[in-house]
Amino acid sequence: MGTINVSSEMEFNRFGWIAIILTIVGCLGGVAVGLGAIENTFALIVIVIPTMLTLSLLLAVSPMKYITYAAATSVVIDLVLISYYAMT
């Protein structure tokens, strides 16, 4: 049994991963904006830039490594802001 290389597995199943990443990043960004970031320009910029970077990398058919890093950054920022706006 060999080890599974995550990067090559993601490249092989690119279109399935693109659908998953698009759904997660898009929905979390929308929830973060809807919970309160729409009223704060700085929070809106912090959400929109990584989200649009991820979507642009998806559209440009960039390597999955870059898409994964951008999506992870976007998800972390969205979750932090969602938890902040949910507590206030």
N, C-alpha and C positions, 0 to 999 in steps of 0.2 A: 504494500500500500504506500503510495507516495503522498507527499504533502500537497495540499491545495493552495495554489497561489491566488490570493484574493484579487489582485490586480488583473491577472489574466482571465480569471473567471468573470469579472465584471466586464472586461472588454468583449469576451465571448458572448455574454448575455446582455449586451449594451442596451437593446431596445426595451427589454423588461425593466432594467434598472432605471432607464430614463423615465419610464412611466411612473415608477415608484418615487423617484426623486422629485419629479415635477409635481406630483400630488402632495407630497409631504411639505415641500418648500412653499408651494403656492398656498396651501391651506393654513399653515402656521403663520405665514406672513399676513394673510388676510385676517386671521384671528387677532394677531398682535395689533394690527392697525385698528381693527374694530373695537378692541377693548379700551383704547385710549390714546394710542399713538397719533391718531388723526388730529388731536388737539395740540400736539407738541411737535414743532418743526424739526428739532434735533432728533427726536426719537423716530420720526418718520424717515429722515435721511438715513439713520443707522439701520433701519429695517430694509429700506428700498435698495440701497447700494449692494449689499451682499445677495439679496434676492435676485436683482436684475443681473448681477454678475453670473450667478448660477444659471439663470435662464439663457443668458447670452452664450455661455460655454456649451450648454446643451444644444442650442441652435447652431453653433459653429462646429459641432461634432469634434470637440476637443478631446484629448485623452481623458479617460475615466478618472485618472489620478487627480487631475485638476478639478474636474467636476465634483469629485467626492470631497476634496478639501473645501471648496466653495460652499457646497451644500451643508457640510458639517458646521462651518462657521455661521451660515445663515440660520440653521436650526438652533444652535446654541444661543445666538442673539435673540431669536424669536422666543425661545423658552424662557430666557431671563426676563424679557420685557412682558411676556404673558403673565409670569408669576408676579412681577412687580405690579402690573395693572390689576391683577385679580385680588391682590391684597389691599389695594387702595380703594 
